[in-house]
Amino acid sequence: MLIYVPLEHIDGRYTIHMDQAIEQYLTDQNIKYHKIMPTTETPELPEGQFLNSAFTSKFKALQMAEIAQMIEDGTIGDGDTFFFSDIWFPGIESIAYMKYFNKMPNLKITGVIHAGSFTDTDFVRDMERWAKNFEDIIFDISDTIFCASDFIKNDIIKKRMIDPSKLIVSGLPIDYKELKKLDKRNSIKEDIVIFNGRLCDEKQPHLFDELEKQVKAKMNLSDVKFIKTQELNLSKQDYYELLSRSKVVVSYALQENFGFGVMEAAYLGCDPILPNRLVYPEIYEDCHLFDTFEQSVDMTINALIKYDDTEPCMFMEEEFTMNTWFGKEEPYVSQREYFANDEPWDQR
C-alpha cells in the first residue's frame, strides 16, 4: 500500500492542485493508497510568507499521530511505501524509529524536496545550524527523493551528506487543466508587466519598482501597467485571466528551484524576463535571461514594443506525468532538451 502524506492546503499556492493531481493519478492507475489528511482547513499566511509555521507544525503533528496509530494497529506494515508531497517534514524521523523497532526493513520512505537550508539564498538558510542536521537525517532515512530540477539536486549534493543515486529529477506538476481554458497568446494582450513572486527579500520586489521607473522614463509612456500580483486579492481564475492579458513577466529572484509562477505566466503568453541564475537557465532559452539589471530594463522594453512580432516562449505544453514518482520510468525532460529534439511534435 502507498501511504500518501500531502501538504496542507494553502489558497493561492500549488498545494491544492498538486494534491488533486496526485489523487487523480493514483485513482486512474488503480494504485491502492491511504491519504493522511487530517483537515482541509486553509491557514492565514503572514505577509510575504508561503506558509504558517504554527499551522503546518500542528498539521504535521496530526499526520504523524495517524501514521503512528496505523503502524501500531498493523494497518501500515513491512513492504508499504510512504510518499510525502514535501519530505522536509519535521517528525519524519519517527517513521525510521518505528520501522526499526517494528522490524519493517522493507518499509520505504519517498517524497519530494522543494527547498532547504542547503540553498545559500533560501530564507531558511538562517536555520542551517540545526536544519543541516535535520536534512542529513532526511537524506539518510529516505529511499528516494524527487527534485524539481537539476539545480536543487546539485545544491543538495554539494552541501549535504547523501548518496546521489537517491536523488531523481522529476519536475513538478503544473495545473494545465485550468490554464488550457484560456488562450495562451491572444488578441487582447495589454501593456502589462507582471511580478508574481512573493513580496519578500529573496524575490527582490524593490527591483521591480525600479524597473517600472526606468521603463516608463525610457519609453515615455505612462499607460504601461506594472502589477505585483500578490498585492491583489485575486481568485485563481482572475489571476490566470490577468496573466493571459499581460505581455511580460519579470523575476529578480535570489532563490528559485522550479518557478511555478513564471511557468504559468509563460504558458499564458507572457514573455519571461529572468536572471541568468538558479533554475532558470535549465528551463528557459538564453533570450529570456539577463545578467545585469540594466539588461532587464532593455529586455522588458523590447518585449513590450515587439511583442506581436516575436515567437512565444517555447514551453513544454505536455502535462506533467507522475510516472517517475510512482514507479514507472519516465524521467523529467527540461524544456530546453524537449525543444532541441528534431522529432515531429506529434511523435514526441
N, C-alpha and C positions, 0 to 999 in steps of 0.2 A: 504494500500500500504506500502511496505517496502522501506525506503529511505536508500540506501547503500552508505556509506561515506568511500571510500578506502584511504589507504596511497598513497603517491606519489610513482611512480615507481623509484626504485634505482637499477642500474645494480649491479649484484653480491650479492644482498640480496634476501630475501624471498618474498619481497613485490609484485613482478610481478606474480610469480606463485600462491601466495595466492589470488591475485585479479582474476586471471584466474580460479582458482578452485572454488571460491565463485560464480562467474558469471555462470559457468557451472552447479553448483549445483542448483542455483536459476532457471535456464532455464529448467533443467531436471525435477524439481519439480513443474514446472508451477506456480512459485511464482511471483506475479506481483511486480515489483520493479522499482525504478528510481535511476540511478547511478550518484553521484555528482563527476564528474571527469573533472576538468577544463582544464587539459593538461596532455599529456603522456610524456612530456619532462623529461629527467633524469638529475639531477644536478651533478656537480662536487663535490666530497666529500673531506673535509680537511683530511690530513693524520691521520690515526688511528681512525677516527670517522665513525659512521654509518649513519649520516645524515648531511645535510647542514642546519643549523638553520635558515638562512635567507630565503632560498628557501622554506623550509617547512612552515615557517610563511606566506610567500606570497601565497603558495598553499592553506593553510587552510583558509586564508582570502577570497580567491576566492570561496572556497567551501561554506563558511558562507554567502557570498553575494548571491549566487544562492539559498541557503536554505531560506534566509530571503525573497527573491523575491517570491519564491514558496509559502511561508506562507502568504505573503501579497496578492497574487492573488488567494489564496484559493486552489492551487494545492495540498498542504500539509494541512491536516486537522485533526480534532479530530478522534482518532482511528488508525491513522497511526503509524508506528514504525521506529525509526532510528536505524541503525546498523553501528557502527564505527569499522573499522578494527583496529584502535587504539583509545581507548576512552580517552587517555591522550591528549586532543585536546583543545588547547587554543581557546576560543570562544564558547565552548560548553555551557557555562552558558547563552549565548544569547538565546539558544533554550528554556531553562526554563523560561527566561524572556518573550519571545513571547508566550510561552504556557500559562502563567498566564494571560497576558493582552488580549489574543485572546480567552480565556475561552475554552481551549482544555485539560480537565482533563485526557482524555484517550490517549493522545499522549505519546508514550513510547520512552525512551532513553535506548539503549543497546549497548554493544560493548565489545571489548577485551582489557584487560590491560596487557601490556607487561613488564613494569618496572616502577619505580618511585623513589622518594626520600625516600620512606619508607624502602628501602633496604640499609643497612649500607654501603655496598661496591659498590653500583652503583655510576657511575661518577656524576650523577645529585644530589647526596646526598649533595653536597656543596650548592645547591639551596634550601635546605629544609626550610630555614627561611620563604620564601614566598611560595615555592612549596607545603608545607604541607597544607596551607590554600586552595590552588587551588585543591589539591587532595581531601580534605574534601568536597569541593563543588561538584566535580565529583561524589563522592560516595553518596552524599546526593540526587542529582537530578536524578541519574540513576535508572532505574528499575531493570536491570540485568547486571552483569559484569562477563565476562568469563575469567578464569585464565588458563594459560598453565599447571599449576602444583599445587599440594598442598603446595609446598614450597612458592610460591608467595602469595597464598591465606592466609596462616598462617602469613606471614610477614605483609600483609595488616591488618589483624585482630588485630595483636599485636600493630601496630603503628598508626592506623588511626581510626577515628570515622566512623563506618559503621555497618549496620545491616548485620550480616554474611549470612543471607539467600539470600542476593542479589548476593553472590559470588558463581559461579558454575565452577568447574574444568572440562575443556573440552579438553585439549590438543590443538595442533595446526596442521594444515595440512602440511605434508611432500610431496615433489614433486616426488612421487613414479613413475609417468608416465615416467619421464626421467631416473630415477635410474634403472628401470626394463629393460632398453635397454642394460645394461651392466651386465656381470657376476659378482656375488657378491663375490665369493671366488674361483678364477680360478687358472690355472697352470702357469700364468705368473707373479705371485707375486714377487716383488723385495724387497731388504732390504732397505725399505724407511720408515722413521718415519715422520709423518705429525704433524704440528702445524697449525691449520686452524682458530685460534682465531684472533681477531683484534690485531694490534700491538699497544696496549695501556696499561697503568699501571694496570688496573683491570684484564687484561688477563695474565700478568706477562711473556711476551715473553723472558725476560732475563733468566728465569729459564730453558727455552728450550735450550738456548745457553749453559748453564752449563750442562744440561743433555747430550748434544752432546759430550762435552769434556769428561765427566765421562764414558759414554757408550763406546766411542772409546778407552779410556785408558784401561778399564777393559776387553774389548773384543779383544783388539789389532787388530782391523780391521779399515781400512781407507776407505773401499768402502761402508760402511753404509751411506746412504744419509739422512740428516736431513733437511726438507724443511718447510719453513714458506710460506704458500700458498699466503698470502697477499703481499708478496714481488714479486710475479709473476703476470704478466698481462694475466691471463687465461680467456678464454671464459668459460661459464658454462659447456659445453661439455668437454673441455680439463681438467677442474677441476675435473669432475667426473671420467674421464679416469685416471687421476693421482691417485685419491683415490682408484680406482679399482686395481691399480698396487702396492699399498702400503700395508705394513703389520701392521703398528701401528699408532694410532692417540693419541696424548697426550694433556691434558689440565691442566693448573695450575690456572684456573680462580678463581678470588675472587668474581665474580658476574656472576650468570647464573640462569635464571629462566626456561629455557627449553633446549636450546642447539641444534639448527638446525645442526650446523657444525659437531658435534660429531655423531649425529644420521645418517647423510648422510654417513659419513665415516664408521660407524659400519655396516650400511646396505650394503655397498660395500666391506665388508670383512676385514676392519681394526680392530685389537684388540684395544679397548679403554683402556687407562691408565688414570685414573681420580681421582681428590681429593675426599676424603670421606666427602663431604660437599655440601651445596647448593641443587640443584635439583638432583644431580647425584645419591645419594642413593635411591631416589624414583624410578629411572628408571633402573639402572644397578645393576647387581649382585655384591656381595662383592669381587669376584675375580678380578674385574676391578677397585677397589678402593684402594687408598693409603692414609696413614696418615702422612707420612713424605716424604721429598724429596728423601732420601736415598732409601726408598721403591720404589719410582717411577723409579729410576735408575735400580734396580734389576728386577722390573717387565717388564721394556722395554727390557732388555737383554734377559729375559726368553721368552718374546713374540717373539722376533726375532729368537732365536735359536730353539724354539719348535713350531713355527707357524704351521707347517704341521701336527703336532701331536695333536693339540688342536681342540676342537669344536668351531665353530664360535660363536661370541657373540649372545646370544639369544635376538632377537629383533622382536617386533611385526610387521609383514610384511603386515598386512591388511591396506588398505588405510584409512586415516582419514575420518570420517564421520562428516558432519556439521549438522546432525540432532539435536544435542544439541543446536547449535546456533539458529536454525530456527524453534523451536517449537516441535520437536519430541524427546521423551525421549530416549536417548541412551548415557548414561554417559561415560566419558573417563575412560578407564581401563589402568592402568600402565603396562608396560612391565612385571614387576615382578609378578603382580597379574595375568596377562594373562597366563604366562607360569606355574604358580602354579596350574592352572586348570587341572584336570585329564581327562577332556573330550577329545576324539579324535580330532585331528587337524581340520578335515573337518566338525566337528559339532560345532565348536566354533563360 
